[in-house]
């Protein structure tokens, strides 16, 4: 019987760095890649991992000192080990970017696989492959250094490399909870040239967070406060992301890029706003348990929109009917937004939580509708539009607000009964 393969400390830490990014961020955007052939040798073309989301990317490199050896290192040895390995990792990151470009120029872009799919058999995992294409030259390298005595060591500043301890990597992920957010944070660090010694990442995080100027007085800071370490809102929002692709590996999309577009949209919601939206879902789900029929809302995400709806599906309700109604609501919001000044290439993502109370089938399921640009506009018959606007209001992209549909007493009732409003819903 063959002996089980044991992993050394460095390999275990590489796995941990990827898993922390996958579990606290989004597992669909943390990638590993197979080795590729260059000449007569195999080469690690994807570094120790890749982060790719919303047009941004970064190379992960991990360097670890065995704990027993690290504990007995003299100060000079600590500084020597960290300096040597930090710059080696920087150079390896630069080499990875050159290799990505070489493969792309050859017409054979690197195949990367999301952590989310790594438990699947090879045949199924291949369905979720991502080809690393385009210009990766401006990707930063994130170097995670693990040495028990690293705190306070100053490695200087490089404009294409972020050096961070493993503990700070975990702390940063715990607060940001977003792959896109991490990539934006790293870029902000490198652009600001704000420099801190190892082990002081949360001090830099606080400075950059407080320096952020919201676009409007009502906007929330992009990143949560440094004291934040997760809440029910973040958990619910990540549940929404996770359920785009269920754990059985079956997704109702014709290709992974369609699926990733929805997950990218959700991950593009600023981390602070994720907790607010998630808390809203949690609150509304609680209200539905008390008998409320439905509740909806809309929030601006950069130049796009997130429409959300909670509804209670009982034994007397038809889930497919609610799915159709929610699809119509998302189409209406997309139409209203573009009619009121939204960019014609902007997107609207609808997310509906169906709270089901059907005995053994009780639970929460989600449905998703993503519309992109003016090509997604669908003519809506006037009576159906009035029906939805009466029930859900009229959204103004310019005002970022929903207003009620005003109906005069002698107009036909928007409920489509055929009666005048004064003799129907207005009575």
C-alpha positions as CSV (number, residue, x, y, z in Angstrom):
1,X,0.0,0.0,0.0
2,X,1.5,3.4,-1.1
3,X,2.2,5.9,1.6
4,X,0.0,9.0,1.6
5,X,1.6,12.1,0.1
6,X,2.6,14.6,2.8
7,X,2.8,18.3,2.1
8,X,5.6,20.4,3.4
9,X,4.9,23.6,5.4
10,X,5.4,25.8,2.3
11,X,2.9,23.9,0.2
12,X,0.3,23.9,3.0
13,X,0.7,27.7,3.3
14,X,0.2,28.2,-0.4
15,X,-3.0,26.2,-0.2
16,X,-4.1,28.3,2.9
17,X,-3.4,31.6,1.2
18,X,-5.6,30.6,-1.8
19,X,-8.3,29.1,0.5
20,X,-8.5,32.2,2.6
21,X,-9.0,34.3,-0.5
22,X,-11.6,31.8,-1.8
23,X,-13.6,31.4,1.3
24,X,-13.6,35.0,2.5
25,X,-13.7,36.5,-1.0
26,X,-15.2,34.6,-4.0
27,X,-14.0,31.1,-4.8
28,X,-14.8,31.6,-8.5
29,X,-12.2,34.3,-8.9
30,X,-9.2,32.6,-7.2
31,X,-7.5,30.5,-9.8
32,X,-4.7,27.9,-10.0
33,X,-3.1,26.8,-13.3
34,X,-1.4,23.7,-14.5
35,X,2.3,23.7,-15.4
36,X,3.2,24.5,-19.0
37,X,6.0,23.3,-21.2
38,X,8.8,25.7,-22.1
39,X,11.6,24.1,-24.0
40,X,12.2,20.8,-22.4
41,X,11.1,21.8,-18.9
42,X,7.8,22.3,-17.1
43,X,7.2,25.8,-15.8
44,X,4.8,27.1,-13.2
45,X,3.0,29.7,-15.4
46,X,0.3,30.8,-12.9
47,X,2.5,31.6,-9.9
48,X,1.2,30.3,-6.6
49,X,-2.3,31.5,-7.7
50,X,-4.1,34.2,-9.6
51,X,-6.9,36.6,-8.6
52,X,-9.0,37.7,-11.6
53,X,-12.2,39.6,-11.5
54,X,-14.0,42.6,-13.2
55,X,-11.1,43.2,-15.6
56,X,-8.5,43.3,-12.8
57,X,-5.9,40.7,-11.9
58,X,-3.0,39.9,-9.7
59,X,-0.3,37.2,-9.3
60,X,0.0,35.4,-5.9
61,X,3.4,34.4,-4.6
62,X,3.9,32.7,-1.2
63,X,7.1,32.3,0.8
64,X,7.2,30.5,4.1
65,X,9.8,29.8,6.8
66,X,9.4,26.6,8.8
67,X,8.0,27.7,12.2
68,X,10.7,25.8,14.2
69,X,13.5,27.4,12.3
70,X,11.8,30.8,12.2
71,X,11.4,30.9,16.0
72,X,15.2,30.6,16.6
73,X,16.3,33.0,13.9
74,X,18.5,35.9,15.0
75,X,17.3,39.4,14.0
76,X,19.9,39.5,11.2
77,X,18.8,36.1,9.9
78,X,15.1,37.3,10.0
79,X,15.9,40.3,7.9
80,X,18.1,38.3,5.5
81,X,15.5,35.6,4.9
82,X,12.6,38.1,4.4
83,X,14.6,40.3,2.0
84,X,15.9,37.4,0.0
85,X,12.5,35.7,-0.4
86,X,10.5,38.9,-0.8
87,X,12.6,40.0,-3.8
88,X,12.7,36.5,-5.2
89,X,8.9,36.4,-5.1
90,X,8.7,39.8,-6.7
91,X,10.9,38.6,-9.6
92,X,8.9,35.4,-9.9
93,X,5.7,37.5,-10.2
94,X,7.2,39.5,-13.0
95,X,8.3,36.3,-14.7
96,X,4.7,35.0,-14.4
97,X,3.4,38.0,-16.2
98,X,5.9,37.7,-18.9
99,X,4.9,34.0,-19.3
100,X,1.2,34.9,-19.5
101,X,2.0,37.4,-22.2
102,X,4.2,34.9,-24.1
103,X,1.4,32.2,-24.1
104,X,-1.2,34.8,-25.1
105,X,1.0,36.0,-28.0
106,X,1.4,32.4,-29.2
107,X,-2.4,32.1,-29.3
108,X,-2.3,29.5,-26.5
109,X,-3.5,31.5,-23.4
110,X,-3.0,29.9,-20.0
111,X,-5.8,27.7,-18.8
112,X,-6.7,28.6,-15.2
113,X,-9.2,26.8,-13.0
114,X,-11.2,28.4,-10.2
115,X,-10.8,27.1,-6.6
116,X,-14.6,26.6,-6.7
117,X,-14.2,23.8,-9.3
118,X,-11.1,22.0,-8.0
119,X,-13.2,19.3,-6.2
120,X,-14.8,18.3,-9.5
121,X,-13.6,15.4,-11.7
122,X,-11.4,16.6,-14.6
123,X,-14.1,16.3,-17.2
124,X,-16.5,18.5,-15.2
125,X,-13.8,20.9,-14.1
126,X,-12.9,21.6,-17.7
127,X,-16.3,23.3,-18.1
128,X,-15.2,26.1,-15.8
129,X,-11.8,26.8,-17.3
130,X,-10.8,30.5,-17.7
131,X,-8.3,31.5,-20.4
132,X,-6.0,34.2,-19.2
133,X,-6.0,36.6,-22.1
134,X,-5.4,40.3,-22.8
135,X,-2.8,42.6,-21.3
136,X,-1.6,41.4,-17.9
137,X,1.4,43.7,-17.7
138,X,-0.1,46.0,-15.2
139,X,-1.1,43.2,-12.8
140,X,0.5,43.6,-9.4
141,X,2.2,40.8,-7.5
142,X,0.9,40.0,-4.0
143,X,3.6,38.4,-2.0
144,X,2.5,36.7,1.2
145,X,5.4,36.2,3.6
146,X,5.1,33.8,6.5
147,X,7.8,34.3,9.2
148,X,6.9,34.3,12.9
149,X,9.2,37.3,13.5
150,X,8.3,39.4,10.4
151,X,6.5,42.2,12.2
152,X,8.2,45.5,11.9
153,X,10.7,44.5,9.2
154,X,10.8,47.1,6.5
155,X,11.3,45.9,2.9
156,X,10.9,49.2,1.2
157,X,8.4,50.0,-1.5
158,X,7.9,48.5,-5.0
159,X,5.4,50.0,-7.4
160,X,4.3,46.6,-8.8
161,X,4.5,44.5,-5.6
162,X,2.6,44.3,-2.3
163,X,4.4,42.6,0.5
164,X,2.1,41.3,3.3
165,X,2.4,38.9,6.2
166,X,0.1,35.8,6.2
167,X,-1.7,37.1,9.4
168,X,-2.4,40.5,7.7
169,X,-3.5,38.7,4.5
170,X,-6.2,36.9,6.6
171,X,-7.1,40.1,8.5
172,X,-7.5,42.0,5.2
173,X,-9.6,39.3,3.6
174,X,-11.8,39.2,6.7
175,X,-12.7,42.9,6.3
176,X,-13.0,43.2,2.6
177,X,-14.8,39.9,1.8
178,X,-14.5,40.5,-2.0
179,X,-12.0,39.5,-4.6
180,X,-12.7,42.6,-6.7
181,X,-12.3,44.7,-3.4
182,X,-8.9,43.1,-2.7
183,X,-7.7,43.8,-6.2
184,X,-8.9,47.5,-5.9
185,X,-7.3,47.8,-2.5
186,X,-3.9,46.6,-3.8
187,X,-4.0,49.0,-6.7
188,X,-4.9,51.8,-4.4
189,X,-1.9,50.9,-2.2
190,X,0.5,50.9,-5.1
191,X,-0.9,54.1,-6.6
192,X,-0.8,56.0,-3.3
193,X,2.8,54.7,-2.6
194,X,1.7,54.5,1.0
195,X,4.4,52.4,2.7
196,X,4.3,50.5,6.0
197,X,6.6,47.8,7.5
198,X,5.4,44.2,7.6
199,X,2.7,43.5,10.0
200,X,1.2,47.0,9.8
201,X,-1.3,46.4,7.0
202,X,-4.4,47.3,9.0
203,X,-2.8,50.8,9.7
204,X,-2.4,51.3,6.0
205,X,-6.0,50.0,5.4
206,X,-7.3,52.6,7.9
207,X,-5.5,55.4,6.3
208,X,-6.6,54.6,2.7
209,X,-10.2,54.0,3.9
210,X,-10.4,57.4,5.6
211,X,-8.8,59.1,2.6
212,X,-11.6,57.8,0.3
213,X,-14.0,60.6,-0.7
214,X,-17.5,59.3,-1.5
215,X,-19.1,60.4,-4.8
216,X,-22.1,61.7,-2.9
217,X,-23.1,62.6,0.7
218,X,-25.2,59.5,0.9
219,X,-22.6,57.1,-0.3
220,X,-20.9,54.6,2.0
221,X,-17.1,54.2,2.2
222,X,-15.9,51.5,-0.2
223,X,-14.3,49.5,2.6
224,X,-15.7,48.7,6.1
225,X,-14.1,50.1,9.3
226,X,-11.0,48.3,10.5
227,X,-12.9,47.0,13.5
228,X,-15.3,45.1,11.2
229,X,-14.8,41.4,11.1
230,X,-18.0,40.2,9.4
231,X,-21.8,40.3,10.2
232,X,-25.0,38.7,9.1
233,X,-25.3,41.1,6.2
234,X,-22.0,39.9,4.7
235,X,-23.0,36.3,5.3
236,X,-26.3,36.7,3.5
237,X,-24.7,38.6,0.6
238,X,-22.2,35.8,0.1
239,X,-25.0,33.3,0.3
240,X,-26.5,35.1,-2.7
241,X,-23.2,34.8,-4.5
242,X,-22.6,31.2,-3.6
243,X,-26.1,30.1,-4.8
244,X,-25.5,31.3,-8.3
245,X,-23.7,28.0,-8.6
246,X,-25.0,25.3,-6.3
247,X,-22.7,22.9,-4.5
248,X,-23.5,20.0,-6.8
249,X,-21.6,21.7,-9.6
250,X,-24.7,22.1,-11.9
251,X,-25.4,25.5,-13.2
252,X,-28.2,26.5,-15.7
253,X,-25.9,28.5,-18.0
254,X,-24.7,27.5,-21.5
255,X,-21.1,28.6,-20.7
256,X,-19.2,29.7,-17.5
257,X,-18.7,33.3,-18.8
258,X,-22.5,33.9,-18.5
259,X,-22.4,32.6,-14.9
260,X,-19.3,34.6,-14.1
261,X,-20.9,37.8,-15.3
262,X,-23.5,37.6,-12.6
263,X,-20.9,36.7,-9.9
264,X,-18.7,39.5,-11.1
265,X,-21.6,42.0,-10.9
266,X,-22.2,40.9,-7.3
267,X,-18.6,41.0,-6.3
268,X,-18.3,44.4,-7.8
269,X,-20.7,45.8,-5.1
270,X,-18.5,47.7,-2.7
271,X,-17.8,45.7,0.4
272,X,-19.5,48.2,2.7
273,X,-22.6,48.2,0.5
274,X,-22.6,44.3,0.4
275,X,-23.3,44.3,4.2
276,X,-26.2,46.8,3.8
277,X,-27.8,44.8,1.0
278,X,-27.3,41.5,2.8
279,X,-28.8,43.0,6.0
280,X,-31.8,44.2,4.0
281,X,-32.4,40.6,2.6
282,X,-32.1,39.2,6.2
283,X,-34.6,41.8,7.5
284,X,-37.1,41.2,4.7
285,X,-36.9,37.5,5.0
286,X,-37.8,37.9,8.7
287,X,-40.8,40.1,7.8
288,X,-42.0,37.5,5.3
289,X,-42.1,34.9,8.0
290,X,-44.6,37.2,9.7
291,X,-47.0,37.2,6.8
292,X,-45.8,40.1,4.5
293,X,-46.3,39.2,0.9
294,X,-43.3,40.8,-0.8
295,X,-40.8,43.7,-0.7
296,X,-38.4,45.1,-3.2
297,X,-35.7,47.7,-3.6
298,X,-33.0,49.0,-5.9
299,X,-29.5,50.3,-5.3
300,X,-26.9,51.9,-7.6
301,X,-23.7,50.0,-8.1
302,X,-21.2,52.3,-9.9
303,X,-23.1,53.0,-13.2
304,X,-25.2,49.9,-12.8
305,X,-28.2,48.8,-10.7
306,X,-29.0,45.9,-8.3
307,X,-32.7,45.2,-8.1
308,X,-33.8,42.9,-5.3
309,X,-37.0,41.3,-4.3
310,X,-38.1,39.1,-1.4
311,X,-41.3,37.1,-1.6
312,X,-43.0,34.4,0.3
313,X,-43.9,31.2,-1.7
314,X,-46.5,29.1,0.1
315,X,-48.3,26.0,-0.9
316,X,-50.9,28.1,-2.7
317,X,-48.3,30.0,-4.7
318,X,-46.6,29.2,-8.0
319,X,-42.9,29.8,-8.0
320,X,-42.7,29.9,-11.8
321,X,-45.3,32.7,-11.8
322,X,-43.2,34.7,-9.3
323,X,-40.1,34.1,-11.5
324,X,-42.0,35.5,-14.4
325,X,-43.1,38.5,-12.4
326,X,-39.6,39.2,-11.1
327,X,-38.2,39.0,-14.6
328,X,-40.7,41.6,-15.7
329,X,-39.8,43.8,-12.8
330,X,-36.1,43.6,-13.7
331,X,-36.9,44.5,-17.3
332,X,-39.0,47.4,-16.1
333,X,-36.3,48.8,-13.8
334,X,-33.7,48.5,-16.6
335,X,-36.0,50.3,-19.0
336,X,-36.8,53.0,-16.5
337,X,-33.2,53.6,-15.7
338,X,-32.1,54.0,-19.3
339,X,-35.1,56.2,-20.0
340,X,-34.1,58.5,-17.1
341,X,-30.5,59.0,-18.1
342,X,-28.6,55.8,-17.2
343,X,-25.7,54.9,-19.6
344,X,-27.0,52.9,-22.6
345,X,-24.4,50.2,-22.0
346,X,-25.1,49.9,-18.3
347,X,-26.4,46.8,-16.6
348,X,-29.2,45.8,-14.3
349,X,-29.0,42.7,-12.2
350,X,-32.1,41.4,-10.5
351,X,-31.9,39.0,-7.5
352,X,-35.0,37.5,-6.0
353,X,-35.1,35.6,-2.7
354,X,-38.0,33.1,-2.7
355,X,-38.8,32.2,0.9
356,X,-40.6,28.9,0.7
357,X,-42.8,27.4,3.4
358,X,-43.8,24.0,1.9
359,X,-43.1,21.5,4.7
360,X,-39.9,19.6,3.8
361,X,-39.1,22.0,1.0
362,X,-39.0,25.0,3.3
363,X,-36.0,27.3,2.7
364,X,-34.7,30.1,0.6
365,X,-33.8,29.9,-3.1
366,X,-32.6,32.7,-5.4
367,X,-33.3,33.6,-9.0
368,X,-31.1,35.9,-11.1
369,X,-31.8,38.1,-14.2
370,X,-28.9,40.1,-15.8
371,X,-29.7,42.7,-18.5
372,X,-26.9,44.5,-20.3
373,X,-27.3,47.7,-22.4
374,X,-30.0,49.0,-24.7
375,X,-30.0,45.7,-26.5
376,X,-31.8,44.2,-23.5
377,X,-34.7,46.7,-23.7
378,X,-38.0,44.9,-24.3
379,X,-41.2,46.7,-25.3
380,X,-43.6,46.5,-22.4
381,X,-47.3,46.8,-23.2
382,X,-48.8,49.9,-21.6
383,X,-51.3,48.1,-19.3
384,X,-48.7,45.7,-18.0
385,X,-46.2,48.5,-17.4
386,X,-48.8,50.5,-15.4
387,X,-49.6,47.4,-13.4
388,X,-46.0,47.0,-12.3
389,X,-45.4,50.7,-11.8
390,X,-48.5,50.8,-9.6
391,X,-47.2,48.0,-7.5
392,X,-43.5,48.7,-7.5
393,X,-43.2,52.4,-8.4
394,X,-41.2,54.4,-11.0
395,X,-37.4,54.4,-10.7
396,X,-35.4,57.5,-11.7
397,X,-31.8,57.0,-12.4
398,X,-31.1,60.7,-12.2
399,X,-32.7,61.0,-8.7
400,X,-31.7,57.6,-7.6
401,X,-35.2,57.2,-6.1
402,X,-38.5,55.4,-6.6
403,X,-41.7,57.4,-6.8
404,X,-45.3,56.2,-6.8
405,X,-47.4,56.0,-10.0
406,X,-50.1,58.7,-9.8
407,X,-53.5,57.6,-11.0
408,X,-56.5,60.0,-11.4
409,X,-59.9,58.8,-10.2
410,X,-61.3,58.5,-13.7
411,X,-58.4,56.6,-15.3
412,X,-58.6,52.8,-15.8
413,X,-57.4,51.1,-12.7
414,X,-53.7,49.9,-13.1
415,X,-54.7,46.5,-11.7
416,X,-56.1,45.7,-15.2
417,X,-59.6,45.0,-13.9
418,X,-61.1,47.1,-16.6
419,X,-62.9,49.4,-14.1
420,X,-62.2,53.0,-13.4
421,X,-59.7,53.6,-10.6
422,X,-62.3,55.3,-8.4
423,X,-64.5,52.2,-8.5
424,X,-61.7,49.7,-8.0
425,X,-58.4,50.0,-6.1
426,X,-59.0,53.7,-5.6
427,X,-62.3,53.1,-3.8
